[in-house]
């Protein structure tokens, strides 16, 4: 089980602006959680922070626990045993993270050499069976090929194959559908649906993709989590005005966007008030005060609309 406890990240000691601010959630064994939100909301930074992949200039608060043990307190040797073997990371970019000078089969099988002690020949043979799980076609030939011969969707699926090669408990995926056309997005979604009992934490800006690959969704806005709940509930009856606006804005729902009501790009976050209030049609006087995260049934929402009997402030999340 992976626990994210009050995690905050900022990159400058001279600024109050935080890339991630006080985010908490739990990823139980076998669960699938999608982190959604627009560009700059802190999704990718949070994912990198989990495995301590941020630059040394990053300042972090809170903690990340793996089965009750702090990842952030682990020594380097212990952390190296976790990365790839227990928690794998699939970077964004349509598979561009693959080394163009190395054959795909070697790269997919490399975690098996590193974490399972297989020889290069054994690992490359195993990579073929891994690629076959994702229905690429003629996997023996593809394993001998170089990444430039693959389409974007094929490279992304090869990256996921590499991510699960050492049989990790948890897969972290950063924007796996970014820049892909509809057909390739569907292929990547199918890839994640084949993860079975592995846990998945997937960063995406695509709500429809999130709905296909997750059982829970956490929505981030301006570095804060503003909503968390079961995927089916959040997609059919979202609580937070921001989540509702995102769903209305997707093409399938008519792209209903009131651009006139949108604030300019963030140049800094105010220390008071709801950060979405300048874009929110439900804004009230109380919204000048920062709302806590309220509990509404099995959901969480950061909005004053739920401050009455329907919701109770949650100080632990």
N, C-alpha and C positions, 0 to 999 in steps of 0.2 A: 504493500500500500504506500502511495506517495502522498505526503501532506505538505501543502504550501501554507505556511503560517505567517500572516501579517508581513508579507514580503514587500519591501520598497527598494527602489533603485534610483540613484541619480548620478550624474557624471561630472558635476561641478560643485565644489565645496562653497563657492561664492554665490550660488543660486539656490532658490527655494523650489525651483521647478524639478519635479520628479518624473522619470520615465515610467515608473511603476509605483503606485502608492497604496500600501496596506491591503494587498490582495491575499485572500485566503480561500482555499477549497481543498477537498480531499478527492483523490483518485483511487477508489477501491480496486482490488484485484479483479481483472477482467473487464473493467468498465471502459467506456469510450467517452471522452470529454472533448468538446470543441471550444476553443477560445476565439470569439469573434469580435469584430470591431473595425472601424476604419483605420487607414494608415496613420501611424503616430499615436495609437491608443496604448501602446506598451506591450502588445502581444508577443512579438518576437524577442524583445528584451527579457521578458519574463521567462520564456523558454530557454534562452541562453543562460540566464541566471541559475536555473535549476542545477545544471551540470557545471557551474562555475566556468563558463566559456566566455564571459565578458572580459573586456580589457582591464588591466590592473587599475586604471583610473576610476573604474566604476565603484561607487560606494553603496553597499547593501545593508539593509536591516531586515530583521525577521529571521526565519529559518526554513529549511527544506528537509523533511524527514523521509527516509526510506525504511519502512518497517520499524519505525520508532527511533532510528539512528540518524543523526544529523549528517547530511551530505556536505554541508558547508564547513563542518568541523573535521572532516576526514583529511588524513595526510595524503600526499600526492600518490604514493604507491597504492594505497587503498582505493583512491578515486579512480586510478587507471584501471583497476580491476572491475569497477562498476561500469565505467563508460564502455559501451558496446556489448558487454556481456550481460549486464543486468538492465541497464537503461541505454537504449540506442537513440541516436539523433539523426534525423533525415533533414538536411538543410534545404532551404528554398532555392528556386531558380530553375525548375524544369530539368533537373539532373545535371546542370552545368558544373556541379561540384565534382563530377567524375574527372579523373586525371586523363587528359586527351592522349597521353603518351603510353598509357597502359591498357591492355586488353580488358574488356568488361569482366570476363570470367575471373581473372586474377583479382580485380577490385572487389567483386562480390564475395569471393572466397577469402579475402585477406583477414576478416575478423575471425575466421575459423583457425587460421594459423596463429593469430595473436592470442586468442582466448581459449582455444580448444586443443592446441598443440598439433594440428594436422600438418602434414607436409604440403608443399606447394601443389604437387600432383593430386593429392587427395582433396585439397581445398578447391582446386579448379574443377575437379570432377563433381564435387558436391554443389558447386555454383550452378552447374547445368540443371540439377534437380530443383534448385531454388528458383531459377528463372522459369522453369516449367510450371511452377505454381501460379505464374502470372500470365500464362497463355500468350507468350510472345511469338511463338512459332519458330521452328528450326533452331531450338535453343543451343544445340551443340555448335552450330556455326556462329550464332550470335555471341557465345561465350568467347570465341576466338577473335571477334571483331573489336574495333575501337569505337569509343563513344560517338564520334562524328557520324558514324553510319546509322545511328539510332535516331528515331524521331523524338521530339520532346516528351511525348507520353511514354515511349519505351524507356528513355533514360530515367524518367521519374520512377517507373516501376522497377528498373534495375537498382535505383537508389534504395527503394524500400526493401528489395530482396537483400541488399547488402546490410540494411538496418536490422533485419530479422535473422541474419545468417547464424549468429552465435546464440540464437534462441533466447533473446532478452525477455525479461518480464514486462518491460514497459517500452513503448515506442513514442518518441517525441518527434512530431513532424511539423515543419515550418512552411506554411503556404504551399502545400504540394500541388494545388490546382492553379497557382498563379501563372498567368500568361498562356494557358492552354485553351484550346477551343473546346466546344461542348462535348465532342466525341471523346477527346482525350481526358477531359475532366471525369467523364463517366467511367473510363478505364481505370483512372486513379482511385475513384470511389470504390470500384469493384475490388481493387487491390486491398484497400483497408478493410473491406467487408470480409476478407479472407484471413484476418488476423486471429480469428477464433477467440481463445481465452486470454490472449495478451491484452494488456492495458494500453490505451491509446490516448495521448494528449496532443491534439492537432490544432495548430494556429491557422486561421483562415479569415478572409474578409467576405467570403461567399456563404451567405446564410443557407442557400439551397444545398450546397455541398455539405455544410455542417449538419443539416437535417438528415442526410443520407448516411453519414458515417458515425454519428454519435448517439449516445443515450441521454446525455446531459449537455447543456450549453452554458458557458459563462460569458457574458457580454462585458467588454471593457470600453470605456469612453474617457478620454482625457486622463489616462493613467489609472483610473479607478474602475473597480468592478461595479456595474450598475444593475445587473440582473443575473440570476443563476437559477436554473431549474431543469426539470425533465424536458428533453427535446420536443416531444409531442405537444406538451402544454405550451412551451415557449413559442413554438412555431404557429400554433393555432390561436392562442390567446395571450400574447405578450403583455407584461405588466408595465414595464418602463416606457415612457413616451419615446425614448430614443430607439428602443427595439421595435416599437410599432412603426416608427418612421422608416427604419431600415427595411422592414418587410414591405411597406407600401412603395418603397423606391425601387424594388427589383422589377425588371422588365415584365415578368410573368404576372405581376400585380398592377401593371399599368404605369409604373414609374411616377407615382404621385409624389412629387417633391416640390415643396414651397421654397424655392431658392431665395426669395426675398427675405425669408425669415431666418436665413442661416447667417451665423456670425462668421467673420473672417477666420483664416487659419490661426491656430494658437501661437501666440508669441510668449505666453507665460500663463500660469494658472493662478487665479485669484485664491486667496487664503480663506475666503468666505463664500457662501452661497453654492447652490447647485451649479455645476459646470455646464449643464445642458440648458439652463433656464433661458438663455438668449435665443435659443433655437426652438423652444418648446411652446406649443400652443396651449398647454395646460398650466403655464407658469402662474404662480400665486405670490402674494407678498411674502409668505413664509419661505419661499424658495431663495430669498436673499441670505438664508441661513443654510449651512451645509447639512443635508439630510444624512442620517445614519443608514446602515443597511438593515432594513426591516425584514422580518420573517413572516411570510404569508403562506400558510400550509407547508408544503414541501419546497417552496421557492423562496428566494431572497431578492429584494429589490431596494435600490437606493432612491427613494422618491417620497416626498411628503404626502402624496395622494393616499399612501397606505399607513398613515400615522395613527389612524383611529382604531377601532376595535378589530379591524381586519388584519392589522399587522402589529408586531411588537419589535422594538429595536433589538438587534442582535449585537452584543458587544464582543462576542467571541469570533465573529467573522468579519 
